């Protein structure tokens, strides 16, 4: 067996290393895209609110979502309503159910859960 063939057979969690890396890269781009499309003013206000401690960092909110709603976060959207930042997370569960979770960015409180089944 050639070294190249053996290298391609290396797996992690049932995926080849190459497929796993591609999945991670795709997920990172998917999660960053909604924030990149937000207006500069929104991002500046959000950044200021995080630095003041008025809003929780996105990474902390993602951890809360992962704990409460097991599955893969496939989308994140940021909305601002009357000066209140609200995140909408789309979570694909292992069962195939797609959940939309609205979360208050200030305290991580779940405001709404929609089952898009």
ZAMARLUM-361760 format. One record per residue: residue in three letters; x, y, z of N, C-alpha, C, O in turn. Coordinates in steps of 0.001 Angstrom, whole numbers, plus 524288, in hexadecimal, padded with zeros to 5 digits. Each point is the difference from the previous one (the first is absolute). Layout:
BEGIN
AlaXYZXYZXYZXYZ ...
//
This chain:
BEGIN
Unk803507FB6A800007FCB080496800008037A804D080000803A48005980320 Unk7FB4F803587F97180341804AE7FFAB7FEEA803A38048E7FBD97FFC58026A Unk807FB803A47FEC17FF6A803BE8044A7FB92803D67FED47FD27801A280384 Unk802517FFC97F7777FBDB803A77FE907FAA27FD99801147FC83802A080203 Unk802D87F8557FCA07FB0D7FD68800F47FEDE7FFB0805D77FB92800E5801A7 Unk8085E7FDDB801797FF457FFAF805A27FE9580559802407FCB8800628037F Unk805C1803B87FA807FEED8053F801EC7FA4B801777FEF77FD78802578035A Unk8007D7FC4E7F80C7FA9F801467FEA87FC137FCDB803397FB6E801768004A Unk806427FA4E802197FC787FCCA803187FFCC801BE805AB7FCC27FE0F802F9 Unk806A08058F7FE9D7FFE8801E3805627FAA780272800FB7FE19803277FCE7 Unk7FF887FB57807747FAC0801F0801107FFAB80248805708032B7FEE280371 Unk7F8E3804597FD317FEAF802378050E7FA1D8006A8001A7FDB1802807FC9B Unk7FFDF7FB1F8072F7FA4A7FFDD8006E7FD777FDDC7FB0F7FBDA801D37FE64 Unk806A37FA567FF3A7FDBA7FD817FB70800BA802E77FAE67FE307FE2C7FBF0 Unk8046A8064D80424800F5802FE7FB34805DE800067FEF08032F7FF9C80394 Unk7FE25800DB7F77980587800AD7FEDA801AA80547802187FCCA8038980094 Unk808227FCFF8008980204804EA802157FED68046C7FC297FE988044E8019F Unk801F87FAB17F96A7FEFD803FA7FC067FA43801B8800237FEE0804AC7FFC8 Unk7FD7D7F791800957FA6980150800487FEC0802F6805007FCEF803B57FFF3 Unk805767FAA6804677FF1D802A6804FB801D4805B27FFB17FD3380388801AD Unk807707FD5D7FC378020F805547FF807FC848034D7FC737FF108049680118 Unk7FF0C7F91A7FAB27FC8F802DD7FC747FAED80174802C17FDF3804477FF33 Unk800017F8328040B7FB3580116802EE800D180473803D97FCB38037780078 Unk807B87FC718024C8013280425803C3800848053B7FD327FDDF803EB801CE Unk804E27FC327F9E0800B2804D87FD0C7FAC28020E7FE0B7FEE8804AB80068 Unk7FDE07F7DF7FD7E7FAD9801927FE1A7FCB58023C804727FD67803FE7FF53 Unk802B07F976805347FCFB801D580482801CF80562801C57FCCB8035A80148 Unk808567FD7D7FECB8021480511801A87FE3A804547FC477FE7F8043C801B7 Unk801B07FAB27F93E7FE4B803DE7FC217FA26800FB800887FE3B804767FFB1 Unk7FEC77F75D8011C7FA5A8007F800857FE858033B804BF7FC6F803357FFB5 Unk806407FC01804AA7FECA802E7804BA801D2805AE7FFB37FD99803708025A Unk806997FD8C7FACA8020B805537FFA27FD00803447FC007FFE3804C980071 Unk7FDB67F8C37FBB77FD70802D87FBC87FBC1803C1801D67FFE0804707FE29 Unk7FC9C7F9FD805687FBF1803BD8019680238804E6802987FDF58044A7FF42 Unk8062E7FB13803C080251804928027F802B08037F7FC077FFFB804C78008D Unk802557F8DE7FB748029D803187FBFD7FC118031E7FCD580145804317FE03 Unk7F9F07F9CC8017F7FC20802C17FCE17FD24804358031C7FD458033E7FDBB Unk803537FCBC8075D7FD848040B8032B802948053B7FECD8048E800357FE79 Unk7F87E804018023C8021A8052E7FEF88046880158803B6800307FE0F80465 Unk80363805497F9D5804698019A803407FE2C802908050F802497FF1E80424 Unk7F9998040E7FB897FDF880291804B27FE0B7FC02803F9800F780083804AF Unk7FC3F7FB767F9617FE1F7FBE280380804887FD37802A27FFDC7FEFB804B2 Unk804227FFCD7F8488047F7FD4480232802E080364803F7801C47FE1280409 Unk7FEB1806EE7FAD4802898038B803B67FCE78005980513802437FFE28043E Unk7F88D8008B7FB567FCB48003F804B2800527FAE4803138003380004804CE Unk7FFD77FBA47F85C800677FAEE80298805437FF6F802B9800407FE4E8047E Unk803E3803197F8D7805457FFB0802438005F80357804F18022D7FE52803F2 Unk7FBB08066C7FBCC8000380375804947FCCE7FDA380478801978003980489 Unk7F9E17FD817FA257FCAC7FDA88040C802B27FB60802957FF7F7FF41804BA Unk803587FDA57F846802E67FB8F8023880455801FA80390800C27FDF280448 Unk80214806077F9F780455802078032E7FE0A8027E80517802BF7FFDF803F2 Unk7F88D802627FC027FDB780236804C17FDA87FBCC803877FEDA801028048F Unk800727FA537F95A7FD987FBCE803077FA177FFF67FFA37FD687FD29802E3 Unk8006D805FE7F9937FA58800397FF4A7FDF47FB5E7FCD97FB647FEAA8004B Unk808137FEEC7FCB47FE967FBA37FCA08040B7FBB2800CC804AB8010C8007B Unk7F97A7FA1F7FFA7803887FB8B80090802D17FF067FAD07FDCA800F47FBD7 Unk807127FD2880464802BB7FEA87FB267FD2D7FB947FD247FD9C7FC9F80273 Unk802AF803717F8697FD7A7FC027FCCB801D27FA8A801947FCD87FC608001F Unk80821802FB80113802027FACC801637FD487FDD6804D67FEEC7FB5380043 Unk7FFF580808803957FD467FE40804BD7FA5F7FE807FEBD7FDFB7FC2880212 Unk7FF80806DE7FA8E7FA9E7FECB7FE7F7FFC27FAE67FCEF7FC5C7FCEE800AA Unk8077E802297FBFD8002F7FB1A7FD108008A7FB5A803AF7FD837FBF97FF2D Unk805B78048A804E08008B7FBC8803D37FACB7FEE7802A57FE997FB77800C6 Unk7FE81808A2800A27FAE27FF518026F7FC447FD187FC5B7FD217FC89801B3 Unk802EE804E37F9527FC9A7FD757FC30801777FA427FF777FC977FC9C7FFF4 Unk8087A8024C7FFA5801BB7FA8B7FF677FE7A7FCA0804B07FE9D7FB707FF64 Unk801A8806D5805447FE857FD05804B07FA1B7FEF7800297FE567FBA58012E Unk7FE8F8084D7FDA67FA537FF87800797FD737FD477FB5A7FBE77FD8C80093 Unk8067F802DE7FAD47FDB47FDE37FB37804327FCFE7FCFD802528021C7FC5B Unk7FEAC7F904805218041C7FCF77FD667FF247FFBD7FA147FBA27FF467FE20 Unk80891801557FF187FFD87FFDE7FA55804378038F7FDDC80363801DF802DB Unk7FC577FF017F821803E5803427FD5B7FDA1805597FED57FBD7800657FD9F Unk806DB803B0804147FE4E8054F7FEB98016E800F17FA49804988000B7FE92 Unk7F76A800B67FE3580107800A87FA667FF1F805927FE2A80103801457FB79 Unk7FD1D8020D808047FF338056E7FE7B7FF598037D804C27FDE97FE6480406 Unk803ED8066A7FB6B7FF6D803EB804217FE878051C7FD5C8026F801A47FC31 Unk7F988800D5805EB7FE47805027FDE77FF8C803D2804857FE2D7FE9480437 Unk803738062B7FAF27FFBE80414803F97FBF0804057FE6D8001C802097FBA5 Unk7FC4D7FF19807ED7FC1E8041A7FF318006A803D78047C8019D7FE9B80450 Unk7FCEE806387FAA57FFA9803F0804197FA85802387FFD27FE31801D27FBEF Unk7FF2C7FE04808887FAAD801F08005F7FFB3803C680494800797FE6C80484 Unk7FEBE806907FA4E7FFC1804178040D804C87FFEF8038C7FF8C80076804C4 Unk8050B7FEF67F8DC804D68001C802FA8014F7FAF1802C2803E17FFC3802D5 Unk7F8FC7FC287FC6D800FF7FAEE8026E801E87FC3E7FBCC7FD627FF2E7FC0D Unk807327FE8D804DA802287FC427FC487FDB97FA9E8011A7FFE57FE2F80473 Unk7FE4C7FF547F7657FDC17FAC88005A802B07FC947FBEF8005A801617FB68 Unk8018A7FA1880668802527FC327FC767FBFB7FBDC7FEB47FCFE7FE528035A Unk80300800117F7C67FCD97FB8A7FE59803C97FBC07FE4780307800BA7FC55 Unk7FCC87FAEA8064D8034C7FB867FEBC7FCB77FBE97FD3F7FB9E7FEE5801A4 Unk806707FEE07FA3D7FD8D7FB847FD73803337FB3F80184804B97FFD07FF1D Unk7F8A67FC55803328029A7FB4F801E07FDA17FB437FD4F7FB427FF3280025 Unk8080F7FDB07FD687FE5B7FB267FD8B801347FB9C803CF804897FEF98013B Unk7F75D7FE738009F800B57FBCE803BE800F77FAD67FD2E7FEDA7FF797FB5C Unk803427FCBF8077C8014D7FAEC7FDBA7FB317FD5E7FDA18007A7FCFC7FC49 Unk7FAF78041F805D17FB227FDB37FE057FE48802657FAD07FC6C7FE0B7FD73 Unk8062D80637801067FE8E802B57FB307FC84804B5800EB7FECF802E27FC57 Unk7FF8C7FDEE808817FCCB804928014780349804EC7FFA780488800168019C Unk7F91E804027FC468028C805127FFB37FD56803A3803E57FB4D800F57FFA7 Unk807BB8010D8040D7FDF580391803E9801FB8057C7FEEF8047D800BC7FE6E Unk7F820803238026F80194805777FFEB7FF5B80205805877FBB08000E80221 Unk808A28019A8002D7FFF8801CB8056280147805C78001780421801997FE1F Unk7F85B801938040F8010E8058F800B9801F1800C4805897FDA67FE12803B9 Unk806AD804C27FCCE80278800AF8050F8016F805B5800D380243802827FC94 Unk7FC647FF7E807FE8016F8055080186805E78001F800D1802187FD0580324 Unk8008A806607FA12805BA8003C80043801EC802418052A804957FF6180153 Unk7F806803388019E801B480252804F7800F57FBE580424803F48001B802BD Unk7F8537FC357FDB4800597FC47804557FFB87FA4A7FE50800417FC828034C Unk7FF3B802817F7AE7FFBE7FAA77FE147FAB47FD70800C47FF757FB487FF43 Unk7FCAB807C5802337FABF7FDD9800D47FDA17FE617FAC280020802ED7FC2F Unk7FDBA7F858803BF7FD5A7FE137FB417FAB7802A47FFB27FCCD7FF8C8038F Unk80250803367F8297FB28802EC7FF3F7FBDD7FCDB7FD127FB528008E800F4 Unk806857FC197FB6C7FC5F7FD117FCC4802D37FB5E7FD8F8049E800517FEB4 Unk7F8927FB6C800B18020E7FB6C7FD497FBEE7FE5A7FC0C7FB887FEE680162 Unk80607800F07F9A77FC8B7FE2F7FBDA802267FAEE7FDD7804AD7FF807FEFE Unk7F7E27FCCC800528015E7FAF77FDAB7FE60800367FA4F7FB57800127FED2 Unk8086F800087FDA47FEE2800767FA717FF137FAAF7FD748012F7FF4B7FB65 Unk7FCC07FD0D807817FEFE7FAC97FDE17FBA1800147FC217FEA17FBEF7FDD4 
//
